[in-house]
Amino acid sequence: MIEPDLADLDASTAVARHRSFRGAATVRGASASTLSEAVRRLEMRLGVRLLNRTTRSVTPTEAGARLLERLVPALNEVAAAVDAVNGFRDSPTGTLRLNVPTAVARLILPPIVEGFLQANPGITMEIATEDSLIDVLAAGFDAGIRYDERLEQDMIAVPIGPRIQHYAGAAAPAYLAAHGRPDHPKDLLGHACIRHRFASGVTVAWELERNGEIVRISPPGPLVATSIDLEISAAVAGLGVIKCFEGYLAPALASGALAPVLEDWWQSFAGPFLYYAGRRHIPAPLRAFIDFIKGRGR
């Protein structure tokens, strides 16, 4: 039997862990066809089928699952051994893969990423946005960014970005002039409201808080969308009241295109955290990113 190529083993492991050629290709920055060819070569060399493929799914065969079980720790050790060489460089090199919520990618990461990459020219960052809960390590990421209520157990968490954020309410001045300004959250039941639907299909109730009093409502409105940009444009056009992260509304509030609504009821929440497994070897690019974030917080 011809000895299998380490790169083919690594590629096949990625496909098996993601259970998708496309998903593995996205994370690894390769094409699905390249990964498919790697799996085909490995199966030919081993003389056994490792993955069951259909148009809808990719699942390991019994042989593939057995190989994956033994191979993942071994490949992690290989990666750790190679990464140890980074300690002898003037600056670290490699790829840092992060999984982050959409809001973090848009509102918090841009200045952090720019500064980090300028300070670490040998590092490439791959950032995937994901608002649903996934196992970031099983999906092949080095770390994730999540809010406190979504942090996984047994993870080390490092604060990143502002420590306090707000859910803000706003409406166009013309809308408020025509329909009046709500004085209490329950007044919103008589207003047109612009709602957000998450990729999961869920549209959550609006929650507003003041002095420990919490009011939850599901107000009516002319628009429910999955695009925050569309929702903000609709609010600026005077179609109704919007409620979302204050950071999304900041430009329109600053320009006067939107005016704050029920500002004393804006709910605050803790900012996000970078989290990673402390029991595993920390790759040099991730260690550099952790040090960079901690340095910004001093």
Phi, psi and omega in degrees: 000134177288132180297133180292149179283138181299322180295323178291322176298316181295316180296317181294324177296319179298317180295318181294321181290322180277342185055036181193132174291319182293317179297316178295322180295322180298315182290322186272351181070030178239173177271152178298325181293325178296317179292321178299319179293323178296317178296317180299316179297317182295317179297322179294319182290323180276339180073027180211146179281130183257331184229136169270124184244134169229177179291344184251336186208163174229122181228143179292142169286177178300319178294320179295320179295320179295319179295317181299318182301320181273333189279323184302309178299322181295316179294325176298320178294320177298314180298320180294321180295316179295320183293333180300333179296334181301334181294344181262003179269158174293327176216147185291154175231165178128189182244135176248118182253121181238145174245123189222155173292156181302317182298322179293318180299325184272322191258336189243317189288326187313306181292329179292313180297317181300312181294319182295315182290327176294324180279341183228074185295344180273359183254138173251134178255136172241117185240121178248134178268136184207115180267347177269163181280125175224163173276100188295326181289317178295331180277000174095010179270153177282328183198171177226167172236127181213166175273162192307318184288351181246008180290139178279152180291159177062030177244151173269131184243133179239124180301140178220132180082190182298142182279339177232130174235169183226147164270124186246152174247146181201163175203159178291142177307323180294322178296315181294325178294325182276328189243356180087161181260127179293140179259341182218149180309325181292340176296336181296340178295342177258010181245162171279127183235144182258119189253156179248136174247128180284164182301334178289349182098355184275136170245109187275156176292152175281136179239124180235148188218139175210125178051041178086350177272126180247130178240127177245127180222158172238085187286156177280165177180168186274350186217130168234125186219163174258001181251115180294328178296317178295320180295317179293320178299320179295320179294317179298327179285355176090021182278346179162189182270138179241150177222122180195190178303136180302325180300324178295325185270348188307313180299317181290325177292320181294325182276347183089000178295331174233150177243144180296146179233132178052047187299326180285358176252006180295127184274133178261155178208157183291145178291174187280170179230143165278130179229149184204164182280120181283341183280345182264160172299134180267114180301152183303318178299321179290318178300318179297321180292319178299314179297322180295316180296315180296325178294324178293331184278351182283000000 
